Amino acid sequence: MGASPDRAAALARDAADPLAAAREQFVIADDALIYMDGNSLGRLPRATVPHLHHVVEEAWGAQLIRGWGTGWYEAPQRIGDRLGTLLGAAAGQVLMCDSTSVNLFKVLMAALALRPGRHTIVSDVLNFPSDLYLAQGCAALLGGQHRLRLVPSHDTLTVGADDIAAALDDDTAVVMLTHVAFKSGAIHDMAAITAAAHAVGALVIWDLSHSAGVLPLALDACNVDFAVGCSYKYLNGGPGAPGYLYVNAAWHEQAVSPIWGWFGQHQPFGFALDYTPAAGIARFLAGTPPILALAAIEPAVEQLAGIGIAAIRAKSMALTGFMIELFDALLAPVGYTLGSPRDVAQLGGHVSVRHPAGYQINQALIERLDVIPDFREPDNIRLGMSPLTTRFVDVWEAADRLRRAVVDGHYQAFAAQRRAVT
């Protein structure tokens, strides 16, 4: 085994990084803080600050209601189209609106309505629980005739495309999966699973919350039916930023949102008493769009689209690969196990490391060692590396401080009892 990479080696990688200058495009309030939670909340882009000031002071403050005629009304589709360039979606198929859960409710109910007589929703045990709750709620709302089937994992990290395919049959209405597993970071084979679902006549919904902004996506090329996601992780839209949804153009005139709101009506300002869905993707709008929240996401999406997802993915793979290299050298010898796939091509933007005292270690990192990761039950410490803001030296420091949290006994000062937010 070769020598462990040292801090100087990390700095050398930073010096050769073609995206190193992108960090200057973000607000970094504390340069000493090692922020490894960009997969939960991305940093604030500098361009967002003056843009929000403009929208608040000029558009709202000066134009008042006239702002609806100068860009506000079109914002969900305008920003959605720009985001679509990162998702592999042609114009007119992505909306920036509502929350991920609300959007998942819309597309799941629409998909189930397109498959009458079929009653099974297939997902897996690695899916984000909120998505599973949503599916359970939809089944209950529809009278309990539908059921949710969860495909197990053989290794707690991944679920193979073959295992998903084997769970499908002629009663499968919808396959609903998160593209990148929220704990392990493992990537599903979108093309293979979508094709397998279509082969049995089922539709597919992908949650892209841990994918968009860090992975190249090809929704149109994979013939995906529906997708949803959030914008506060790698898309850097801010806390509680709006979600988005994708509806393949093939379904625009057949799929109908279950939430009949006035912005989804074909003539919102006609004020007809009976609802007629708008043409195209607009029918999946509901209430009045949150203009200030949308304003925060627009410059962030523009920034990502301008840099290009291929370069971002290349940096992401380099970061996760470096973390796994450091795991082997620094963390495995002191009792950590790897909670993610080793092949970075099969891994999203975060790496999970596991330890029996994981929760206490996580607290020690935050409160003593100036590292912010996050914790996921039962023992996962997630290290989210945002390609535009995370440096290789940050990765080295995070690994070294994880090591010190154990060998120096820092974690022993913290209780194992969980707080409300982990």
ZAMARGU-4260 file (C-alpha; in steps of 0.2 Angstrom, whole numbers, plus 5000, padded with zeros to 4 digits):
<rodrens>
0) 5000/5000/5000 | 5007/5017/4996 | 5009/5032/5007 | 4993/5041/5013 | 4990/5057/5004
5) 4995/5072/5015 | 4988/5090/5015 | 5001/5096/5003 | 4995/5083/4990 | 4977/5090/4993
10) 4983/5108/4990 | 4992/5102/4974 | 4976/5095/4967 | 4967/5111/4971 | 4981/5121/4962
15) 4977/5110/4946 | 4958/5111/4948 | 4950/5119/4932 | 4935/5124/4943 | 4945/5131/4958
20) 4940/5149/4954 | 4921/5145/4954 | 4922/5145/4973 | 4924/5164/4972 | 4907/5165/4965
25) 4899/5160/4982 | 4898/5168/4999 | 4910/5160/5010 | 4908/5168/5027 | 4920/5157/5036
30) 4935/5151/5026 | 4941/5140/5040 | 4924/5130/5041 | 4924/5114/5032 | 4907/5113/5025
35) 4902/5095/5019 | 4884/5097/5018 | 4881/5104/5001 | 4870/5089/4997 | 4858/5095/5010
40) 4859/5114/5008 | 4870/5122/4995 | 4880/5138/4998 | 4874/5155/4993 | 4879/5161/4975
45) 4885/5179/4975 | 4875/5183/4960 | 4859/5178/4970 | 4861/5193/4982 | 4860/5208/4970
50) 4847/5198/4960 | 4836/5197/4975 | 4839/5215/4980 | 4833/5220/4962 | 4817/5209/4963
55) 4813/5216/4980 | 4817/5234/4978 | 4814/5237/4959 | 4802/5224/4953 | 4791/5223/4968
60) 4795/5239/4976 | 4794/5250/4961 | 4783/5240/4948 | 4771/5233/4961 | 4758/5223/4952
65) 4765/5227/4935 | 4779/5215/4939 | 4767/5201/4933 | 4767/5208/4916 | 4786/5209/4915
70) 4793/5192/4919 | 4784/5185/4935 | 4770/5176/4926 | 4782/5166/4915 | 4795/5162/4929
75) 4790/5144/4933 | 4792/5139/4914 | 4807/5151/4910 | 4817/5144/4925 | 4811/5126/4922
80) 4817/5127/4904 | 4834/5133/4909 | 4835/5119/4922 | 4830/5107/4909 | 4846/5110/4900
85) 4854/5101/4916 | 4841/5087/4916 | 4842/5082/4898 | 4825/5089/4894 | 4819/5099/4879
90) 4810/5115/4882 | 4792/5115/4888 | 4794/5100/4900 | 4800/5106/4916 | 4791/5118/4929
95) 4799/5126/4944 | 4785/5126/4957 | 4779/5120/4974 | 4789/5108/4984 | 4796/5091/4980
100) 4782/5082/4990 | 4768/5092/4982 | 4775/5089/4964 | 4777/5070/4968 | 4759/5070/4973
105) 4754/5078/4957 | 4764/5066/4945 | 4760/5050/4955 | 4741/5053/4955 | 4742/5058/4937
110) 4752/5042/4933 | 4741/5031/4942 | 4726/5038/4933 | 4735/5034/4917 | 4736/5016/4922
115) 4718/5011/4927 | 4716/4993/4932 | 4734/4992/4939 | 4737/4993/4958 | 4755/4991/4962
120) 4768/5005/4965 | 4785/4998/4965 | 4799/5007/4974 | 4814/5001/4985 | 4820/5001/5003
125) 4833/5014/4999 | 4821/5027/4993 | 4819/5043/5003 | 4805/5040/5016 | 4796/5055/5012
130) 4793/5049/4995 | 4786/5032/5002 | 4775/5041/5014 | 4768/5051/4999 | 4764/5035/4990
135) 4756/5027/5005 | 4745/5043/5006 | 4740/5042/4988 | 4735/5024/4990 | 4725/5028/5005
140) 4717/5042/4996 | 4712/5031/4982 | 4703/5019/4993 | 4716/5007/4998 | 4716/4997/4982
145) 4733/5001/4978 | 4749/4994/4987 | 4767/4999/4988 | 4780/4985/4985 | 4797/4989/4991
150) 4812/4980/4983 | 4825/4975/4996 | 4844/4978/4996 | 4856/4964/4997 | 4870/4975/5004
155) 4861/4990/5012 | 4870/5001/4999 | 4862/4997/4982 | 4847/4989/4973 | 4851/4982/4956
160) 4841/4986/4940 | 4839/4967/4938 | 4831/4966/4956 | 4819/4981/4951 | 4814/4972/4935
165) 4811/4956/4944 | 4798/4965/4955 | 4788/4971/4940 | 4772/4962/4933 | 4756/4966/4924
170) 4749/4974/4939 | 4763/4987/4941 | 4756/5004/4938 | 4771/5015/4942 | 4789/5013/4947
175) 4794/5027/4958 | 4813/5028/4963 | 4826/5041/4969 | 4840/5041/4956 | 4854/5044/4969
180) 4851/5035/4986 | 4850/5048/5000 | 4861/5037/5012 | 4874/5028/5001 | 4874/5039/4986
185) 4872/5024/4974 | 4866/5029/4957 | 4851/5019/4949 | 4853/5014/4931 | 4839/5026/4924
190) 4839/5020/4906 | 4838/5001/4911 | 4825/5003/4924 | 4814/5014/4914 | 4815/5002/4899
195) 4811/4988/4911 | 4795/4997/4917 | 4789/5001/4900 | 4792/4983/4895 | 4778/4978/4907
200) 4767/4993/4903 | 4771/5003/4919 | 4776/5022/4920 | 4791/5029/4929 | 4794/5043/4941
205) 4812/5048/4946 | 4816/5059/4961 | 4831/5069/4956 | 4834/5078/4972 | 4852/5071/4974
210) 4856/5071/4956 | 4852/5088/4948 | 4866/5100/4947 | 4880/5086/4951 | 4876/5072/4938
215) 4873/5073/4919 | 4855/5067/4916 | 4846/5062/4901 | 4827/5062/4904 | 4822/5063/4886
220) 4834/5051/4880 | 4829/5038/4893 | 4811/5041/4889 | 4807/5045/4907 | 4788/5049/4910
225) 4789/5060/4925 | 4802/5067/4937 | 4803/5078/4952 | 4816/5086/4963 | 4821/5100/4975
230) 4833/5115/4972 | 4841/5118/4988 | 4855/5105/4987 | 4867/5105/4972 | 4856/5118/4963
235) 4860/5131/4977 | 4842/5138/4977 | 4842/5142/4996 | 4833/5134/5011 | 4816/5128/5007
240) 4818/5133/4989 | 4804/5128/4976 | 4804/5111/4969 | 4802/5106/4951 | 4793/5093/4940
245) 4796/5085/4923 | 4782/5078/4912 | 4787/5070/4896 | 4779/5079/4881 | 4771/5063/4876
250) 4759/5064/4891 | 4755/5083/4890 | 4738/5081/4883 | 4733/5065/4893 | 4740/5068/4911
255) 4730/5079/4922 | 4736/5086/4939 | 4725/5081/4953 | 4727/5099/4960 | 4716/5110/4949
260) 4723/5128/4953 | 4720/5144/4943 | 4738/5145/4936 | 4735/5127/4928 | 4719/5133/4920
265) 4719/5136/4901 | 4714/5154/4904 | 4719/5159/4921 | 4712/5177/4919 | 4696/5172/4911
270) 4690/5166/4928 | 4678/5153/4921 | 4669/5144/4935 | 4673/5127/4927 | 4691/5120/4926
275) 4699/5116/4909 | 4717/5111/4910 | 4730/5122/4901 | 4739/5115/4886 | 4756/5107/4889
280) 4766/5107/4905 | 4757/5122/4912 | 4743/5111/4918 | 4754/5105/4932 | 4754/5123/4939
285) 4742/5126/4954 | 4742/5142/4964 | 4751/5158/4962 | 4770/5155/4960 | 4781/5161/4975
290) 4791/5175/4965 | 4804/5179/4978 | 4808/5161/4980 | 4809/5158/4962 | 4820/5174/4960
295) 4833/5166/4972 | 4835/5150/4961 | 4836/5158/4944 | 4854/5165/4945 | 4860/5148/4953
300) 4853/5138/4938 | 4861/5150/4926 | 4877/5148/4934 | 4877/5129/4934 | 4871/5129/4916
305) 4885/5141/4911 | 4899/5131/4919 | 4892/5115/4911 | 4887/5098/4919 | 4901/5088/4912
310) 4914/5098/4920 | 4905/5098/4937 | 4903/5079/4936 | 4922/5077/4932 | 4926/5087/4948
315) 4913/5078/4958 | 4920/5061/4954 | 4938/5067/4958 | 4932/5073/4975 | 4922/5057/4980
320) 4937/5047/4973 | 4949/5057/4984 | 4937/5054/4999 | 4937/5035/4997 | 4956/5035/4995
325) 4957/5045/5012 | 4945/5033/5019 | 4956/5018/5016 | 4971/5027/5023 | 4964/5037/5038
330) 4947/5030/5043 | 4946/5012/5040 | 4961/5009/5052 | 4951/5018/5066 | 4935/5008/5065
335) 4925/5017/5051 | 4917/5007/5037 | 4912/5013/5020 | 4893/5017/5018 | 4894/5020/4999
340) 4899/5011/4983 | 4918/5012/4979 | 4916/5014/4961 | 4914/5033/4959 | 4905/5031/4942
345) 4891/5023/4952 | 4891/5036/4965 | 4883/5053/4966 | 4890/5068/4975 | 4892/5062/4993
350) 4901/5048/5002 | 4894/5040/5018 | 4906/5033/5031 | 4899/5023/5045 | 4904/5020/5064
355) 4895/5013/5079 | 4897/5030/5087 | 4892/5040/5071 | 4879/5051/5079 | 4891/5057/5093
360) 4906/5059/5080 | 4894/5070/5070 | 4891/5081/5084 | 4910/5082/5089 | 4914/5087/5071
365) 4901/5101/5071 | 4904/5108/5089 | 4923/5105/5091 | 4931/5101/5075 | 4924/5114/5063
370) 4917/5102/5051 | 4898/5102/5045 | 4893/5085/5038 | 4876/5077/5042 | 4870/5061/5050
375) 4857/5048/5044 | 4851/5034/5054 | 4858/5022/5060 | 4876/5026/5059 | 4879/5036/5043
380) 4890/5052/5042 | 4886/5059/5025 | 4900/5070/5017 | 4892/5080/5003 | 4905/5088/4992
385) 4899/5102/4980 | 4910/5103/4965 | 4910/5122/4964 | 4914/5126/4982 | 4922/5110/4990
390) 4941/5110/4989 | 4952/5095/4989 | 4960/5102/5005 | 4943/5102/5013 | 4941/5084/5009
395) 4958/5080/5017 | 4954/5091/5032 | 4937/5082/5034 | 4945/5065/5034 | 4958/5070/5046
400) 4946/5077/5058 | 4935/5062/5057 | 4950/5052/5062 | 4954/5063/5076 | 4936/5063/5082
405) 4939/5044/5086 | 4958/5043/5091 | 4958/5059/5102 | 4941/5054/5110 | 4932/5070/5105
410) 4915/5060/5102 | 4915/5054/5120 | 4910/5071/5126 | 4893/5070/5117 | 4877/5060/5121
415) 4871/5047/5110 | 4853/5053/5112 | 4846/5061/5096 | 4841/5079/5094 | 4826/5083/5084
420) 4836/5088/5069 | 4851/5077/5064
</rodrens>
